[in-house]
Structure formats: C-alpha cells, structure tokens
C-alpha cells in the first residue's frame, strides 16, 4: 500500500494547499493508497467507484467526496469520461492558516467514521464551488502580498458552507463550539486510540473530571465519551482487518488488548460478527 506525501515542489505552489484537476489527460492510480493530506474531491462528471475505508462509493455527477489524512482509498474510474477537481491540503496548513489547532476537528466530514463521506449537490451549488476553486487556483502559482488573505477567506467560506450542507443532508447539528475541550478530546482519540480506550485516560490528559468530560462530549457530539471511543476503535480495527493480513492475536497486541478473545468479544458485541467472519465476508464480496 502506497503512502503519498504532499510535496510543494512537485505541486508547484508555495502553500501546503493545491487545487488539482483530473480528466482524461491525467491518471488516478488503481492501487490502495493513503496520504498525509486531506482531500475534498468535487466530481463534475462521474463514473466508476471509489473504495474508501472498505466501502464502495459510486461516483456520479455533482458529487463531493471527503477523504481525511491516512484513510485508505482506491480508484476505479474511466478517465475518458471523468472530470473532478481535488482540493488537497495538510492538516497543519488549515490549523495554522486559521490560527486554530482544532479546525479540522470542527468540520463534520473530516475524521468521520459513522456517516457517509459523500455529499450530493445541485448543479447551481456545483457551479458556485467550482468558481470559488478557480479563484483560489489563480492565486496559487504566483501569490501576491495579499494572496494569503484572499485564499483564506474563500477557503473558509467553502469549508463552512460544505459543513452546513453536510449537516443538513445527514440531519446532524452544525454548531461549531468556541469551547475547545470537545475538539481536544476528538484529537486525542484520533492520536491515541490504539493505546488508550478508557475515558479516564483522556480525562486525565485533559485535566478534567470524567463527569465534566461526559457533559462536554454529550453536548457537542450527542454521544457519550465511551460510545465515541468504541466507535473510533471499531473503525480502526475494521481498517486493519480489511487492509492488512495481521492475525487477531497480532491486532490484540497492536490495540493494547490483554488477550485476543477480549478483542474478538468487543468486535462481535459491536458488529454481530467475529473479526475473522468480518474479514472473510469482505473478501468474498470483493471477489
């Protein structure tokens, strides 16, 4: 599995951000990849499919796809009739650009493990988003002294309006809280999920009580910290089952389970399947 890194020199830009157009003249690799950057793919003319985190996404016209850093994806498209624009950027770029260490964690479509990572939009909305991308693209090759300010304002608008549309589509709260505690928790879980799966451990790192943490997470994400952690742990386990050949014993060690049967019990309680049955079902479905 190839891991792609953002390269400013290759991209020909001075920012850790770029807008890339994909059409018949370019090639999308058909092997499984991960990347150290985030991607928002605005599909103008679609066909084929994208397998993202083990789930198939049918690529159709006027579709937007969100891929977070380090997620697994694989393209299967006919480029002769496929047109899309990619917004690619590193997390630090957004956080630094907007002076907010938790900015990516405030957006519903990034680090999302429960809801679909696609958004169907109207023709008029698609045209508006593409016009905004053209404005950003015009500034990237030879930025002027005020280009950063212009790019910042356009990009912020795009990210927030997409967040609203995503919330409306999947009927979730779009409130972006000014209290960083809930987003700090989300960031810590992303970073430490393989070694820390207890609420007390995160409360200790954040220097708050478990009761306080429970209240904060419930208010912001409408789930308990325990449910949040279990969901994120299950997602990571599924990815390793689908994209690695590790045994359940090896996964138990990787995820800090004291015994393999504890991992299997957790997985079956969450999915109704054993880890082995889940892996076989996916492989049989792919063949």
Residue frames as qw, qx, qy, qz and C-alpha x, y, z in Angstrom:
[[0.000, 0.889, 0.459, 0.000, 0.00, 0.00, 0.00],
 [0.447, 0.366, 0.007, 0.816, 1.48, 3.30, -1.13],
 [0.263, -0.775, -0.378, 0.433, 1.57, 6.29, 1.22],
 [0.400, 0.638, 0.228, 0.617, 1.51, 9.59, -0.69],
 [0.391, -0.541, -0.266, 0.696, 3.10, 12.70, 0.79],
 [0.234, 0.947, 0.213, -0.049, 2.29, 16.29, -0.06],
 [0.638, -0.131, 0.210, 0.729, 5.15, 17.87, -1.99],
 [0.126, 0.857, 0.140, -0.480, 5.09, 21.62, -2.62],
 [0.141, -0.508, 0.582, 0.619, 7.85, 21.38, -5.21],
 [0.205, 0.180, 0.894, 0.356, 6.02, 18.80, -7.31],
 [0.143, 0.737, 0.645, -0.146, 2.73, 20.67, -6.89],
 [0.354, 0.382, 0.230, 0.822, 4.39, 23.93, -7.92],
 [0.292, -0.829, -0.264, -0.396, 2.86, 26.00, -5.12],
 [0.187, 0.457, -0.518, 0.699, 4.12, 27.90, -2.09],
 [0.595, -0.339, 0.298, -0.665, 1.31, 26.69, 0.17],
 [0.136, -0.064, 0.983, -0.104, 0.53, 23.30, 1.71],
 [0.530, 0.511, 0.493, -0.464, -2.62, 23.55, -0.38],
 [0.018, -0.221, 0.653, 0.724, -3.35, 22.88, -4.01],
 [0.694, 0.404, 0.284, -0.525, -6.23, 22.54, -6.46],
 [0.188, -0.256, 0.849, 0.422, -5.80, 19.70, -8.96],
 [0.706, 0.336, -0.034, -0.622, -7.98, 18.97, -11.98],
 [0.415, -0.138, 0.890, 0.127, -8.39, 15.34, -13.00],
 [0.697, 0.502, 0.012, -0.513, -9.54, 14.42, -16.50],
 [0.952, 0.301, 0.058, 0.011, -8.61, 12.15, -19.42],
 [0.481, 0.733, -0.384, 0.290, -5.07, 13.59, -19.55],
 [0.189, -0.579, 0.665, -0.433, -4.20, 12.57, -16.00],
 [0.655, -0.030, -0.752, -0.071, -4.14, 9.22, -14.25],
 [0.599, -0.541, 0.318, -0.497, -5.60, 8.11, -10.94],
 [0.143, 0.330, -0.930, 0.081, -3.74, 5.09, -9.53],
 [0.770, -0.212, -0.354, -0.487, -5.91, 2.00, -9.09],
 [0.585, -0.004, -0.720, 0.374, -3.91, 0.61, -6.16],
 [0.508, -0.766, -0.388, 0.060, -4.79, 1.11, -2.50],
 [0.382, 0.448, -0.215, 0.779, -3.30, 4.33, -1.15],
 [0.375, -0.786, -0.380, 0.312, -3.12, 6.51, 1.92],
 [0.363, 0.649, 0.009, 0.668, -1.96, 10.13, 2.03],
 [0.413, -0.288, -0.456, 0.734, -0.59, 12.55, 4.60],
 [0.105, 0.042, -0.039, -0.993, -3.04, 15.22, 3.42],
 [0.412, 0.451, 0.634, -0.474, -6.79, 15.81, 3.32],
 [0.064, 0.053, 0.675, 0.733, -8.75, 15.68, 0.08],
 [0.460, 0.503, 0.450, -0.577, -12.06, 17.17, -0.98],
 [0.231, 0.024, 0.772, 0.592, -12.98, 15.77, -4.39],
 [0.441, 0.500, 0.221, -0.712, -15.54, 17.73, -6.37],
 [0.393, 0.107, 0.842, 0.354, -16.81, 15.38, -9.07],
 [0.345, 0.390, -0.127, -0.844, -18.25, 17.21, -12.06],
 [0.795, 0.239, -0.357, -0.429, -18.70, 14.16, -14.30],
 [0.437, -0.441, 0.750, -0.228, -18.52, 10.82, -12.57],
 [0.871, 0.146, -0.380, -0.275, -18.35, 7.12, -13.33],
 [0.616, 0.210, -0.695, 0.305, -16.98, 4.02, -11.69],
 [0.694, -0.668, -0.257, -0.081, -16.32, 3.80, -7.99],
 [0.122, 0.635, -0.563, 0.515, -14.07, 4.79, -5.13],
 [0.778, -0.363, -0.503, 0.094, -13.44, 2.30, -2.34],
 [0.001, 0.646, -0.343, 0.682, -12.93, 4.41, 0.78],
 [0.328, -0.357, 0.688, -0.540, -12.21, 2.73, 4.11],
 [0.170, 0.034, 0.985, -0.017, -13.54, -0.53, 2.70],
 [0.399, 0.585, 0.587, -0.393, -16.85, 0.94, 1.47],
 [0.377, 0.292, 0.591, 0.650, -17.81, 1.42, -2.17],
 [0.152, 0.650, 0.206, -0.716, -18.84, 4.88, -3.32],
 [0.534, 0.526, 0.566, 0.345, -20.50, 5.11, -6.74],
 [0.227, -0.380, 0.098, 0.891, -19.09, 8.20, -8.42],
 [0.295, 0.697, 0.623, 0.199, -21.80, 10.23, -10.14],
 [0.223, 0.562, 0.139, 0.784, -22.16, 13.78, -11.42],
 [0.264, -0.681, 0.054, -0.681, -22.28, 16.62, -8.88],
 [0.857, -0.427, -0.280, 0.071, -20.83, 14.59, -6.03],
 [0.027, 0.793, -0.472, 0.384, -18.39, 15.70, -3.34],
 [0.903, -0.164, -0.367, 0.148, -16.18, 13.18, -1.53],
 [0.247, -0.858, 0.351, -0.281, -14.22, 13.82, 1.67],
 [0.897, 0.046, -0.356, 0.258, -11.03, 11.88, 2.47],
 [0.437, -0.873, 0.210, -0.047, -9.17, 12.53, 5.71],
 [0.199, 0.693, -0.689, 0.068, -5.43, 12.03, 6.07],
 [0.119, -0.326, 0.924, -0.159, -4.28, 8.40, 6.40],
 [0.758, 0.211, 0.423, -0.450, -7.58, 6.91, 5.26],
 [0.398, -0.105, 0.822, 0.394, -7.40, 4.05, 2.73],
 [0.569, 0.606, 0.160, -0.532, -8.80, 4.60, -0.74],
 [0.419, -0.072, 0.776, 0.465, -8.72, 3.02, -4.20],
 [0.413, 0.502, -0.081, -0.755, -9.97, 4.43, -7.50],
 [0.411, 0.164, 0.846, 0.297, -11.71, 2.52, -10.28],
 [0.343, 0.742, 0.224, -0.531, -12.82, 5.04, -12.92],
 [0.631, 0.447, 0.432, 0.464, -12.82, 5.55, -16.67],
 [0.274, -0.521, -0.018, 0.808, -10.86, 8.78, -17.04],
 [0.166, 0.214, 0.582, 0.767, -12.18, 9.36, -20.55],
 [0.273, -0.632, -0.480, -0.544, -15.50, 10.46, -19.05],
 [0.582, -0.610, -0.421, 0.335, -14.39, 11.50, -15.56],
 [0.226, 0.617, -0.083, 0.749, -13.89, 15.12, -14.51],
 [0.605, -0.704, -0.349, 0.128, -13.12, 16.25, -10.99],
 [0.166, 0.752, -0.318, 0.553, -11.27, 18.90, -9.01],
 [0.755, -0.320, -0.471, 0.324, -9.29, 17.94, -5.93],
 [0.171, -0.864, 0.244, -0.406, -8.67, 20.31, -3.02],
 [0.864, -0.101, -0.383, 0.310, -5.64, 18.88, -1.20],
 [0.058, -0.789, 0.310, -0.527, -4.02, 20.26, 1.93],
 [0.511, 0.020, -0.745, 0.429, -2.20, 19.20, 5.05],
 [0.452, -0.712, -0.535, 0.052, -3.86, 19.47, 8.44],
 [0.473, -0.446, -0.156, 0.744, -1.22, 21.83, 9.81],
 [0.154, 0.222, 0.350, 0.897, -1.87, 24.17, 6.91],
 [0.318, -0.650, -0.509, -0.466, -5.52, 24.61, 7.87],
 [0.593, -0.646, -0.393, 0.277, -4.85, 24.82, 11.59],
 [0.451, -0.290, 0.012, 0.844, -2.07, 27.38, 11.11],
 [0.103, 0.343, 0.458, 0.813, -3.88, 29.23, 8.31],
 [0.388, -0.666, -0.398, -0.498, -6.91, 29.80, 10.53],
 [0.009, 0.453, -0.570, 0.685, -4.93, 30.06, 13.80],
 [0.781, -0.241, 0.183, -0.547, -6.97, 27.20, 15.26],
 [0.078, -0.400, 0.913, -0.018, -5.35, 23.94, 16.40],
 [0.404, 0.190, 0.862, -0.239, -8.68, 22.13, 16.20],
 [0.415, 0.394, -0.171, -0.802, -10.08, 23.49, 12.94],
 [0.406, 0.148, -0.806, -0.404, -10.20, 20.17, 11.06],
 [0.121, -0.188, -0.931, 0.290, -11.89, 18.56, 14.05],
 [0.284, 0.362, 0.362, -0.811, -14.70, 21.12, 13.92],
 [0.484, 0.297, -0.446, -0.692, -15.73, 20.01, 10.42],
 [0.815, -0.039, 0.402, -0.416, -18.23, 17.16, 10.39],
 [0.887, 0.430, -0.106, -0.133, -16.91, 15.48, 7.25],
 [0.407, 0.586, -0.650, 0.263, -13.32, 15.04, 8.47],
 [0.007, 0.220, -0.881, 0.419, -12.42, 12.20, 10.84],
 [0.708, -0.007, 0.103, -0.698, -15.97, 10.99, 10.27],
 [0.010, 0.200, -0.979, -0.040, -16.48, 7.27, 10.92],
 [0.355, 0.317, 0.779, -0.409, -20.27, 6.97, 11.24],
 [0.501, 0.696, 0.254, -0.447, -21.83, 8.94, 8.37],
 [0.770, 0.464, 0.296, 0.322, -21.22, 8.69, 4.60],
 [0.409, -0.507, 0.188, 0.735, -18.24, 10.65, 3.30],
 [0.226, 0.279, 0.594, 0.720, -20.11, 11.95, 0.26],
 [0.165, 0.565, 0.360, -0.724, -22.37, 14.88, -0.46],
 [0.337, 0.475, 0.665, 0.468, -24.70, 15.18, -3.46],
 [0.035, -0.517, -0.151, 0.842, -25.20, 18.80, -4.54],
 [0.510, 0.748, 0.384, -0.182, -27.33, 20.70, -7.04],
 [0.645, 0.481, 0.227, 0.548, -25.96, 21.98, -10.36],
 [0.007, 0.923, 0.024, 0.383, -26.11, 25.56, -9.13],
 [0.633, -0.737, 0.234, 0.045, -24.11, 24.73, -6.00],
 [0.853, -0.002, 0.295, 0.431, -21.54, 22.81, -8.03],
 [0.448, 0.705, 0.149, 0.529, -21.03, 25.80, -10.32],
 [0.274, -0.926, 0.097, -0.241, -20.59, 28.09, -7.32],
 [0.782, -0.518, 0.288, 0.195, -17.99, 25.81, -5.70],
 [0.782, 0.246, 0.281, 0.500, -16.03, 25.45, -8.95],
 [0.207, 0.873, 0.053, 0.439, -15.95, 29.24, -9.38],
 [0.506, -0.831, 0.217, -0.076, -14.50, 29.55, -5.88],
 [0.861, -0.193, 0.323, 0.343, -11.86, 26.95, -6.71],
 [0.595, 0.602, 0.184, 0.499, -10.91, 28.88, -9.85],
 [0.110, -0.945, 0.093, -0.293, -10.36, 31.97, -7.70],
 [0.704, -0.614, 0.340, 0.108, -8.03, 30.05, -5.39],
 [0.849, 0.166, 0.320, 0.386, -6.20, 28.42, -8.32],
 [0.389, 0.834, 0.066, 0.385, -5.50, 31.82, -9.83],
 [0.285, -0.902, 0.257, -0.197, -3.64, 32.87, -6.68],
 [0.900, -0.359, 0.223, 0.106, -1.52, 29.76, -6.10],
 [0.837, 0.333, 0.046, 0.432, 1.17, 29.77, -8.85],
 [0.397, 0.325, -0.135, 0.848, 2.43, 33.33, -8.25],
 [0.341, -0.741, -0.552, 0.174, 0.99, 34.57, -4.97],
 [0.127, 0.701, -0.031, 0.701, 0.86, 38.31, -4.30],
 [0.098, 0.256, -0.597, 0.754, 1.33, 40.00, -0.95],
 [0.519, -0.069, 0.344, -0.779, -2.38, 39.73, -0.18],
 [0.590, 0.086, -0.704, -0.387, -2.98, 36.29, -1.73],
 [0.241, -0.048, -0.897, 0.368, -2.95, 34.51, 1.62],
 [0.268, 0.206, 0.452, -0.825, -5.80, 36.70, 2.87],
 [0.593, 0.229, -0.291, -0.715, -7.85, 36.09, -0.25],
 [0.520, 0.094, -0.841, -0.113, -7.26, 32.34, -0.23],
 [0.054, -0.058, -0.806, 0.587, -8.07, 32.20, 3.48],
 [0.430, 0.209, 0.268, -0.837, -11.43, 33.91, 3.04],
 [0.660, 0.222, -0.455, -0.556, -12.51, 31.81, 0.04],
 [0.446, 0.108, -0.884, 0.090, -11.34, 28.53, 1.56],
 [0.111, 0.072, 0.709, -0.693, -13.03, 29.29, 4.87],
 [0.580, 0.205, 0.014, -0.788, -16.29, 30.01, 3.05],
 [0.644, 0.203, -0.653, -0.344, -16.09, 26.75, 1.12],
 [0.307, 0.070, -0.896, 0.312, -15.29, 24.59, 4.13],
 [0.223, 0.138, 0.589, -0.765, -18.01, 26.10, 6.28],
 [0.626, 0.224, -0.121, -0.737, -20.71, 26.03, 3.59],
 [0.597, 0.153, -0.768, -0.176, -19.88, 22.38, 2.88],
 [0.096, 0.003, -0.840, 0.534, -20.11, 21.70, 6.61],
 [0.454, 0.178, 0.299, -0.821, -23.59, 23.22, 6.63],
 [0.682, 0.235, -0.429, -0.543, -24.70, 21.22, 3.60],
 [0.416, 0.140, -0.889, 0.126, -23.31, 18.05, 5.15],
 [0.121, 0.070, 0.713, -0.687, -25.18, 18.71, 8.40],
 [0.582, 0.230, 0.050, -0.778, -28.42, 19.38, 6.52],
 [0.618, 0.244, -0.654, -0.361, -28.05, 16.24, 4.41],
 [0.534, -0.012, -0.827, 0.176, -27.42, 13.90, 7.33],
 [0.526, -0.700, -0.258, -0.408, -29.54, 15.76, 9.92],
 [0.702, -0.282, -0.375, 0.535, -26.80, 16.44, 12.44],
 [0.214, -0.927, -0.141, 0.275, -26.00, 19.53, 14.44],
 [0.626, 0.579, 0.009, 0.522, -23.76, 22.00, 12.66],
 [0.338, -0.937, 0.046, -0.070, -22.92, 24.03, 15.75],
 [0.685, 0.346, -0.345, 0.540, -19.21, 24.85, 15.89],
 [0.570, -0.780, -0.228, 0.121, -18.48, 25.47, 19.55],
 [0.193, 0.845, -0.335, 0.369, -15.94, 28.01, 20.75],
 [0.667, -0.571, 0.451, -0.163, -15.15, 25.66, 23.64],
 [0.434, 0.572, -0.680, -0.148, -12.12, 23.65, 22.50],
 [0.467, -0.350, 0.761, -0.285, -12.47, 20.85, 25.07],
 [0.854, 0.253, 0.382, -0.248, -14.67, 18.58, 22.93],
 [0.691, 0.688, -0.223, -0.014, -12.37, 19.00, 19.93],
 [0.059, -0.669, 0.718, -0.185, -9.32, 18.40, 22.11],
 [0.705, -0.110, 0.654, -0.252, -10.90, 15.09, 23.14],
 [0.838, 0.508, 0.136, -0.148, -11.57, 14.20, 19.50],
 [0.408, 0.777, -0.474, 0.072, -7.99, 15.00, 18.55],
 [0.312, -0.520, 0.760, -0.236, -6.58, 12.94, 21.44],
 [0.828, 0.105, 0.501, -0.229, -8.75, 9.96, 20.49],
 [0.736, 0.661, -0.130, -0.065, -7.50, 10.15, 16.89],
 [0.214, 0.748, -0.601, 0.183, -3.92, 10.18, 18.11],
 [0.165, -0.410, 0.823, -0.356, -4.07, 7.58, 20.89],
 [0.833, -0.032, -0.010, -0.552, -6.93, 5.20, 20.04],
 [0.790, 0.240, -0.564, 0.011, -4.59, 2.24, 19.58],
 [0.434, 0.142, -0.698, 0.552, -3.21, 2.52, 23.11],
 [0.113, 0.086, 0.540, -0.830, -5.91, 4.34, 25.11],
 [0.313, -0.330, -0.714, -0.532, -9.52, 3.17, 25.18],
 [0.348, -0.547, -0.678, 0.347, -10.65, 4.30, 28.62],
 [0.027, -0.891, -0.260, -0.372, -12.47, 7.56, 29.28],
 [0.588, -0.774, -0.022, 0.233, -10.44, 8.10, 32.46],
 [0.686, -0.107, 0.253, 0.674, -7.20, 8.20, 30.47],
 [0.262, 0.562, 0.341, 0.707, -8.48, 11.01, 28.25],
 [0.351, -0.889, -0.237, -0.176, -9.99, 12.91, 31.16],
 [0.691, -0.562, 0.057, 0.451, -6.61, 12.76, 32.88],
 [0.547, 0.152, 0.304, 0.765, -4.79, 14.06, 29.81],
 [0.024, 0.675, 0.345, 0.652, -7.28, 16.92, 29.55],
 [0.190, 0.005, -0.553, 0.811, -7.16, 17.58, 33.31],
 [0.528, -0.214, -0.051, -0.820, -10.94, 17.41, 33.71],
 [0.499, -0.080, 0.770, -0.390, -13.19, 15.04, 35.61],
 [0.117, 0.159, 0.923, 0.330, -14.95, 12.17, 33.87],
 [0.152, 0.686, 0.645, -0.300, -18.29, 13.81, 34.70],
 [0.092, 0.745, -0.093, -0.654, -17.21, 17.08, 33.06],
 [0.046, -0.292, 0.765, 0.572, -15.87, 15.27, 30.00],
 [0.184, 0.374, 0.907, 0.065, -19.08, 13.28, 29.66],
 [0.170, 0.781, 0.402, -0.447, -21.12, 16.50, 29.71],
 [0.027, 0.652, -0.362, -0.666, -18.89, 18.23, 27.15],
 [0.071, -0.126, 0.874, 0.464, -18.90, 15.35, 24.66],
 [0.189, 0.512, 0.832, -0.101, -22.62, 14.71, 25.04],
 [0.164, 0.788, 0.213, -0.554, -23.38, 18.37, 24.34],
 [0.090, 0.630, -0.471, -0.611, -21.12, 18.63, 21.29],
 [0.192, 0.249, -0.860, -0.402, -21.39, 15.19, 19.64],
 [0.755, -0.107, -0.011, -0.647, -24.62, 13.82, 21.17],
 [0.883, -0.010, -0.469, 0.033, -22.87, 10.63, 22.31],
 [0.678, -0.718, 0.146, 0.064, -21.06, 9.65, 25.48],
 [0.025, 0.767, -0.629, -0.121, -17.24, 9.59, 25.53],
 [0.567, -0.174, 0.805, -0.018, -17.40, 5.80, 25.91],
 [0.710, 0.535, 0.451, -0.079, -19.55, 5.42, 22.78],
 [0.332, 0.897, -0.247, -0.153, -17.29, 7.83, 20.89],
 [0.212, -0.615, 0.755, 0.084, -14.17, 5.83, 21.80],
 [0.657, 0.071, 0.749, -0.044, -15.78, 2.48, 20.96],
 [0.645, 0.717, 0.221, -0.143, -16.91, 3.74, 17.57],
 [0.226, 0.863, -0.439, -0.107, -13.45, 5.05, 16.73],
 [0.404, -0.425, 0.810, 0.008, -11.79, 1.85, 17.95],
 [0.733, 0.309, 0.599, -0.093, -14.12, -0.29, 15.86],
 [0.535, 0.829, -0.058, -0.152, -13.39, 1.79, 12.77],
 [0.026, 0.760, -0.645, -0.069, -9.63, 1.34, 13.21],
 [0.569, -0.168, 0.803, -0.056, -9.96, -2.39, 13.82],
 [0.737, 0.538, 0.381, -0.146, -12.03, -2.78, 10.65],
 [0.386, 0.858, -0.308, -0.144, -9.39, -0.96, 8.61],
 [0.171, -0.576, 0.799, 0.023, -6.64, -3.27, 9.83],
 [0.670, 0.105, 0.724, -0.129, -8.78, -6.34, 9.19],
 [0.673, 0.686, 0.237, -0.142, -9.51, -5.19, 5.64],
 [0.446, 0.858, -0.247, 0.065, -6.13, -3.81, 4.64],
 [0.055, -0.634, 0.759, -0.137, -3.63, -5.98, 6.48],
 [0.766, 0.034, -0.624, -0.150, -3.03, -9.70, 6.92],
 [0.052, -0.392, 0.698, -0.597, -2.48, -9.46, 10.66],
 [0.434, -0.289, -0.854, 0.001, -3.97, -12.18, 12.84],
 [0.471, -0.768, -0.274, -0.337, -6.40, -11.44, 15.66],
 [0.765, -0.454, -0.166, 0.425, -3.57, -12.12, 18.11],
 [0.488, 0.115, 0.085, 0.861, -1.38, -9.53, 16.40],
 [0.118, -0.635, -0.282, -0.709, -4.20, -6.99, 16.32],
 [0.639, -0.699, -0.320, -0.004, -4.89, -7.55, 20.00],
 [0.667, -0.305, -0.070, 0.676, -1.28, -6.65, 20.74],
 [0.273, 0.336, 0.237, 0.870, -1.37, -3.62, 18.42],
 [0.301, -0.621, -0.273, -0.670, -4.53, -2.28, 20.08],
 [0.036, -0.373, 0.625, -0.685, -3.43, -2.97, 23.66],
 [0.840, -0.275, -0.141, -0.445, -5.97, -5.73, 24.39],
 [0.431, -0.548, 0.693, -0.184, -4.69, -8.05, 27.11],
 [0.498, 0.003, 0.863, 0.088, -5.98, -11.10, 25.21],
 [0.077, 0.014, -0.671, -0.738, -7.15, -11.83, 21.68],
 [0.137, -0.488, -0.856, -0.101, -10.52, -13.12, 22.89],
 [0.068, -0.633, -0.377, 0.673, -11.18, -9.72, 24.52],
 [0.085, 0.333, -0.386, -0.856, -10.75, -8.07, 21.12],
 [0.151, -0.171, -0.869, -0.439, -12.99, -10.69, 19.48],
 [0.108, -0.572, -0.760, 0.289, -15.67, -10.21, 22.13],
 [0.013, 0.573, 0.101, -0.813, -15.61, -6.42, 21.70],
 [0.112, 0.200, -0.600, -0.766, -15.80, -6.73, 17.91],
 [0.160, -0.315, -0.903, -0.245, -18.69, -9.20, 17.99],
 [0.070, -0.606, -0.603, 0.515, -20.62, -7.10, 20.51],
 [0.063, 0.547, -0.081, -0.831, -20.29, -4.10, 18.19],
 [0.304, 0.345, -0.567, -0.683, -20.94, -5.81, 14.84],
 [0.872, 0.071, 0.247, -0.416, -22.55, -9.19, 15.47],
 [0.873, 0.415, -0.245, 0.075, -19.61, -10.83, 13.65],
 [0.771, -0.458, 0.164, 0.411, -16.27, -12.19, 14.72],
 [0.031, -0.771, 0.379, 0.510, -13.19, -10.41, 13.29],
 [0.305, -0.162, 0.851, 0.397, -12.45, -13.44, 11.11],
 [0.358, 0.566, 0.742, 0.027, -16.01, -13.63, 9.78],
 [0.151, 0.895, 0.099, -0.408, -15.96, -9.90, 9.01],
 [0.126, -0.597, 0.600, 0.517, -12.72, -10.22, 7.04],
 [0.322, 0.086, 0.898, 0.286, -13.96, -13.26, 5.09],
 [0.326, 0.726, 0.578, -0.180, -17.29, -11.60, 4.27],
 [0.116, 0.856, -0.159, -0.477, -15.46, -8.59, 2.82],
 [0.184, -0.413, 0.772, 0.447, -13.05, -10.74, 0.82],
 [0.356, 0.321, 0.868, 0.126, -15.90, -12.85, -0.58],
 [0.275, 0.833, 0.373, -0.302, -17.80, -9.72, -1.51],
 [0.022, 0.784, -0.371, -0.497, -14.79, -8.29, -3.34],
 [0.287, -0.217, 0.856, 0.371, -14.11, -11.48, -5.32]]
